[in-house]
């Protein structure tokens, strides 16, 4: 009989130890689920796009929290915490899908508006319009270089870290399209640049994506893609020091290099 008591004590200690490990896992699952739910609950875009998933995440989290106060309910706590976290993830994924669809719809509407404006502009006198546009392009160009006439699009035309052109660029892009259509022999090279913030490979990719975004807009509005070259230089060739925000803003840019009237572009960098 005396040997049974120590054995029972050992079994009891083992059970308590296992329960402690399970309890720790349950607490970790609960904390992760709560953090995920807090993020989606505080995001107005998620609440607008996926309210049902947010509600389900909250309900599952509440059930997990209630069960956590009961002995031996670790498996149920982890189960409902997992459900809560998955609902939070689904809400985020659904929101991203909706936002992308909305962004694409806005871009399509803007393209249609620009195409309509372009058709209306063609009704004007070609000769008069050509002279006016040429003067506008020259006035927009910031410098004459060994590469040719260069027009700069600043970073205010792009959201931070994104390559999609903002609506503020439409007037400039429309003038550029009209100029190229009235001067069919001219070509352009679109060059993207960034500041020195971030990894060089990320800067190189972003600079090319922004240049490509400008090129895609020109092509959508009727410019032959054979007349367009695209280059990305990342943080190379800064025009200002990157030590200040003003300097970094100057370096985040897209430059459009014009050929001569025979289509000859200056040498690449």
C-alpha positions, 0 to 999 in steps of 0.5 A: 500500500505504501508504494501506491501512494508515491506512484499516485503522487507522481501521476498527479504531478505529471497530470498537473505538468501536462495541464500546465503546458496545455494551459500555456499553449492555450494562452498563446493561442488566445493572445495571437487571436486577440491581437489579430482581432484587434487589428481588423476591428480597428481597420475601417476598411475591413469593417466596411468590406468584411463586417460578417467575418469580423463579427465571427472573429469576435464571437469565436474569440469571446467563446475562447476567452470564456472557456479559458476559465474552465479547468481542462478546456485547453483544447476547446480554447485553442480550437475557438482561438484558431477559428477567431484568427482564421476569421480575422485573416479571411476578413483581411483577405476579403478586404484586400480583394474588395480594395483591389477591385475598387482600385481597378474600377476607378482606374478604368473609369479614369482611362475612359474619361481620358480617352473621351477628353482625347477624342474631344481634343482631336476635334480642334485644329491639328496645326494649331493644337500641335503648336500649342502642345509643343509649347506646353511640352517645352514649358513642362520640360525641366532641362535640356541635356545630352540625352535630349529634352527631359520632362520630370514627373515628381513623386507627388504623382504616386502614393508612397511605395506604390507604382499606380499613377494618381489622378493629379498626373492626368493633365500632364499625361494627356498633353504628352499623349496629344503631343506624341500623336501629333508628332508620330516620328518622336519617341520617348524613354521613360526612366524611373528613379527613387531615393536611397531609402530601402533596399537597392533591389526594392528601389530598382523594382519600384523605379521600373514599375513606376516608369512602366505605369506611365508607359502603360497609361500612354499605351492605353491612350493610344500611343504605340508601345514601339515608340516607348522605352522603359528603364528603372535606375533605382536610387542611382543618379540623384538630383539632390542629396538624400540627407533631407526629406526635400532632397529625397522627394526630389530624387523620387521621380520619373523622367521622360526623355524626348527624341528629336523629330526624327525619332532619335533618342539620346544615349542611355545612362 
